[in-house]
Amino acid sequence: MSVAAENVVGGILLAGRDAYWRVAPILSAEDFPSRTLADLYRICGEVAQSSAAWDFFIVADEAERQGVCSSADVIAIASATGSAVAIRDHAERVKSDAVGRRVRAICADGAKTGDVATVQAQLTALLLSQPASAVPARDALNRMWAGVMARYESGDALSGIQTGIPLVDEMTGGLQAGRVYGIGARAKMGKTILAMNVCANIACPPVDNDGLPIRKPRNVAAWSLEMSDEELMQRMASAMSGTRSVLLQRPTLLDDEPEAMTRLNVAIKTLREAPLRISDRTDVTIEQIESQARQMHAGGELDLLCIDYLGLLRMPKMDRHDLSVAHCTRRIKIIAKELRIPVLLVFQLNRGSENGMQVRPPRPSDARDSGAIEQDLDAMFLLHRPSYYDKNAPKGLRLDLAIQRNGPTGLIHMNDELDCCRFTGGASHWTDAIQSNGGRDDDL
């Protein structure tokens, strides 16, 4: 038997209920290397959680009754321990050894099956199962105030990552670490275009007159479950260069537009050097995305994660579809919070509000399984292009920041340059939104 494991159980037997609660946040019965010690620990927990007064002999009698071991064995374990002073240290050793055994078992199974994705998912699940600890409020307060002072000294700079859309940055303060930003729309509204515009703006910021980026490029990882990586690169190159995408589909037309070719060469060079990663693998689970995101983050190579889109993830099998969606959005929220990065999540809206030519702008409740989505989003952007339904309507994108937990809501109008795969400029339609919070509190 493990000496540390014996010391944990022996310490509980000697010191009673208080000793158990000192190690309970760290250990479960499955962490013990022997069945006997695991069952003894479980019985100690049952007695500790009962209303009965702690009695060493209750544990011994129960162990003998359940056929775990004899009373003499229980007495021997307690006698060999001698003290419960270092019980917390012993518990941490037992936990470390248990994690090591599980890692070795997962890797051994992976070596037999060759299924790397499953190994990654299992290792991620093991990591997430480790006990969390609370920090003193003063530590969180000190970090918060240090950030406020840093922004004050830098001239009230944004606290988050700039999206490249000034009004969005003004309303959100930039994309904040630990938050999930939803981009929702019906089909053909430009969800992917907007998401990829933001990714490109963050990974490839504009340059000044000297050819230097006006802000630091950030590491971006985008999962495209609908389009191929080549399609996304074509769209990004078109958007960054302001070149019609048809010229990339029919490149002989570039002979008549030499300036477009020049702009494309600059855009392609910029994209080639950008800290941007793209996966177009389909039929993936959120756990597989999470595993790879954690690997990139551990290497200092992830500042923003984008998933396009939620409905194409391989959902876990549950009794109801909304529970499957809730599982995925919860994992996405955990990714954002634990890695301390913003996440862009693209999702589809129901088309039930479309009724001939009478098409109203979308609302948060139009999201498929809206309850599951809303609960884990920190902000929700809804896209609408009236001219898609009515050719006589003004062109442009109606970008509605419909929900934001920690800031104003309101409307932004952007110009659509769909032939160049981008949205640009824009004028605000939100009046005094920062002061009034846009009158959308009922959406939170």
N, C-alpha and C positions, 0 to 999 in steps of 0.2 A: 504493500500500500504506500501511497505518497505520504511523506512525513508532513507536508504542509496541509494536506487534506485531513489527516488525522488530527492535527493541531486545531483546525477550524471546528471540527465536530466536537473534539474534546473540550475546547474552550467554551463552546455553547453549553455542553453538559455541565461544566463547572460553574459558569457565570450566569446561565439562565437566559431569560427573555431579552435582557438588554444586549447581551452579546449577539444573539440572533439578529436583532434589528440593526446592529452595526454592519453586518455582512450581507444582509438580505438584498440591499440595492445592487450588490455586485454579483452574487452567485445564485444559480439555480441548481436543482438537484442533478441536472444533466451535465454539469461542469465537473462532477467528481469522477475520478478514474476507476472507482470500483463500485459495484452495485450495492454492496453493504453500506459504504459510507454515504452513497447517494440516498439510500432509503432512510438511514439514520438522520440525515440532514432534513429530509422531507418530514419525518415524524417530529423532529424538533420544531420545525416550522408550524406544524399543525397544533402542537401544544402551545407554542408561543402566541399563536393567533386566537387561541381559545380564551374563554373567560376564567378558566381554572387557574389557581395559583401554580407557579412553576414548581415542579418537583422532579428531581433527577430520576427517581424510581418510576414515575409515570412513563417516562421515555423508555427506560429499560424494560418495563413490563410490556409496553406496546410493541417494542421491537421483537420481544420474544413471542408475543401473541401472533404477530404477522409473519413469523418465521424468518425474520431478517437476520438475527443473531441472538445469542443467549445473553442473559443479564450479566453474566461474568465477562463476556466480550465487551459490553458497554462500559462496565467498570474498568476494564483494562485500558480501553481507549482514553477514558477520562484521567486515569492515574498516570498514564504515560505523558500526558500533556503538561500537567503541573500548573499552568497559568493561562489566562486569556488576555494578557496584556498586549501581545502582538497579533491578536486575531485578525485585525484588518490587513496587516502585511501578508499573513498566511493566505487570506482569502484572495488577495490580488495575485499571488503566485499561482494558486489553484486556477483562477480565471485565465491567466496567461498561458498556463499549460494546456487548458481545455481548448483555447482558441488555436494554439499550435497544432493540437491533434486534429481539429476540424479542417484546418488549412491543408494539412498533409493528406487527409482523406479525400478532400475535394480534388486536389491536384493528382492524386493517384487514380481516381476515377476518370479524370480528364485525360490522363495519359493512356488509359485503356480505350476510351470512346473517341478521343480526338475532337470532342465538341467544345471548342474554345469559348463560344458564346455562353454555353451553360455554365462553364467554369467561372467566367467573369460575373455572370448573374448571381451564382451561389456565393462567390467571395464578397460581392457587394452586399448581399443580404446578410452575410455574417458580420460584415463591418457595421451595418445599420442596426444589428441586434445588440450591439455593445451598450452597456448602461450609460445614460447621460448624467451629467453632473450639473448642479446649479452653481452660479457664480454670485458673489456678493453684488448687491445693487450698485455699490459705489464703483465697481469695475466697469459696468455698462455705462454708468453716468459719466465716468471719466473719458471713455471712448467717445461718447456722444458729444461732450463739450469740446474735446480736442478737435473733432471734425468741424464744429461750428466756428471755433476760433481760427482754424486753418482757412476756412472759406472767407471769414471776415478779413483776415490779413491779406488774402489774395484778391480782395476787391469783390467779395460776394459772389465768387465763382460757383457754378453749379455743383451740387453734392454728388450727382450721378453722372453717368456716361451720356455725352451729348449724342442725340439721334441724327443731327444734321437738319432737323426740322425745327426752326427757331420757336414757333409757337407751342409745339409739343414740349420742347425743353423748358419753356417758360412756365407751362402749367404743371409739369411733373418734377421740375428740378433736375431733369435728366433721368435716365433709367437707373433706379436705385438697387443696390445690392440686396439680395434676399427677397426681391419682389417678382411677381409673375404678371406680365402684361399680355392681355389677350387681344388679338386682332381678329374680329369676326365680321363676316359678311355672307350674303348669298353668293351663289356661283357667278363667276364672270365680273365681279366687282373690282378685282385688283388686290386681293389679299396678299398673294405671293409677291406681287410687284412692290407693294408697300413694305413688306417684311424684308425683302432683299435689298430695297433701297436703304433701309435702316442699317442692315448688316454691312453693306458696302460703305456707307457713310462712316461707320464706326471703325471698320478694318482699314479703310482707305480714305482718310480725311482729306479735304481739299488742300492744295498747296498755296503758298504765298508767291510773291513775285520772284523770289529767289529759288523757287522750286522745292521749298521745305514744307512739310505738313504743318498746318496751322494748329494742330493738336496731336497728341500722341496716338499713334495707331493702337488699337486694342485687339486682343485675340478673340476671334469669333468662330464658333462652330455651328453650322447649320445642318439640320437633318431635313432632307427633302424626300418625303414619302410618295410624292406624286410625280415630280419632274426629275429627269436625269441631271447629273452634275454638269453635263455639257450644255443642256438647255439653260440652266441657271447661270453658267458662265457667259453664255451668249447674251442673256438678259442684262447681266451686270455690266458687261462690256458696252452694250448698247446704251444703257442708262448713264454710265459714267462719261461716255464720249459724246452723248447727245446725238447719236447716230441712229437712223431708222433701222430697226431690227431686220427689215427685209433685205438690207444690204449685206447682212451676214448670211442670210439664207440664199441670196443670189449675188455672190461676191463679184461677178463680172460687172455689175452695175457700179462698183467702186471706181472703175476706170473713168467714169464721168464725174466723180466727186473726190478729187485728190485730197481736199481738206478733211473729208470724212475719214479717209484712210490714215491721215496723220493723227487725227484725234483717237482713232481706234488703236493705233500703235502705242500711243501714250497710255491709254486705258489698260491695254493688255499687259504692258510692262508693269504698271502699278499693281494690277491684280496678281501678277506672277510673284511679286515680292511681298504681297500682303500677308499678314498673320491670319489667314482665313482657311478654315477646313470645311469640307462639304462631304456629307454622306448621302448617297441616293439609294441606299439599301432599303428595300421594301419588306413588309411583313416582319417588322421588329417590335419588340415589347419595350415598354418604358424602362424596364429594368436593364435591358441591353444598352439603351441610350445612356442611362444613368451610369452604368459601369464604365463606359468609354469616357463620359464627361468627367467622372472622378479621376480617371487616369490622366486626362489632359490637364485637369486642375492641379493635380499633385505635381506635375511637371512645370507649373507656372504658365500653361498655354491655354487658359480659358478665362475670358472676362465676360463673355455673353454667349448664351445658348439660345438657338432658335429652332423650334420644332414646327414643321409645316407638312401635314396638319394633324390635329388631334384625332379626327375621325378615321384616319388611315393606320393608326397604331393597332398592333395586334392586341386586342383586349383580353384580359383574363376571363375565364368562364365563371360567371356568377349567375345567381337566380334571375337578376334583372339587369338590363343594359345600363341603366343609370348608375347602378352600383359599380359596374365595370369602368364607366367613365370617371366616377368619383375616385376609384382606386388610382387611375392614371393621373388625374389632376392633383391628387394628394401627393403622389410621388414627385410630380413636377415641382410642387411647392416645397417639398423637402429638399430637392436638389438645390433650388434657389437659396433656401435658408441656410443649409449646412455648408454649401460651397461659397456662400456670400457673393452670389452673382445675380444679375437680372436674367430672366428668361422671357423670351418672346414666344407665345403660344398662339398659333393660327388655328381657327376653328370655323366650322360652317354653321350658318344660320338656317332655320327652317324657311321654306318658301311659302308657308301658309298665308303670309300677309300679302302675297302677290294675288291680285284679283283684277285681271284684265289690265286696263290702263290706270286703275286706281291702286297705285302701289305706294304705300306709306313708307317712310324711313324706318329702318329697323329699330327694335328696342331690345334691351337685355333679355327679356323673356322669350325672344325669338330663338335664342340659342338652343340647340338640341340638347336635351337633358340640362336645361339652364340652371336648375338648382345645384347640380353637381359641379358645373363649371364656375358659377358665380362665387361659391363658397371659398374657392382657392385662388381666385384672381384678386390681385391688388388694384388693378386698373383694367378697364375694358374699352377698347376702341371699336366703334362700329362704322363700317364703310358703306356708302351709298352713292351711286351715280345715276341721278334722275334721267340723264340723256340716254341711258341704256334702254329704258322703257318708253321714253317719249322723245322722239328725234327733235321736237321743237323746244325741249327744255334746255336751259343753259348747260354747257359742258362744264365738267369739273368734278372733283371728288368732295363729297360731304363727309368729313372726318369728325365723328362724334365721340368725344371722350365722355362716355355715358356713365362710367363708374370710376371713382378713384377714392380709395379709403383714406388717403392722407393728403388731399389737395383738392383743387377746384375741378369742376367738370364744365363742359361746354363744347361748342362747335368750332371747327376750323374748316375753311374752304380752301382746297388746293387745286391747282391747275393739273389737268391730266394730259400727259404727253405719252399716250399709250403706244404710239408707233415707235417711241424710244424707250418703252418699258419703264416709265418713271412718272412720279408725281412731284411737282415743283411748287415753289413760292407759297402762296396762300395768304388769305386775309382772315382775320378773326371775326367770327360772328357772335362771340361770347362777350357780353357787356358786363363789366364789373364782376367777372366770374371769380377772380381771386378773392374779392371781398365777400361775395355772397355765396360762394361755393356752388354757383350755378343753379341753385334751387333744385338739386338732385339728391338731397339727403335721403329721400324715400327709396332710392335705388340701392342704398348700402345695406 
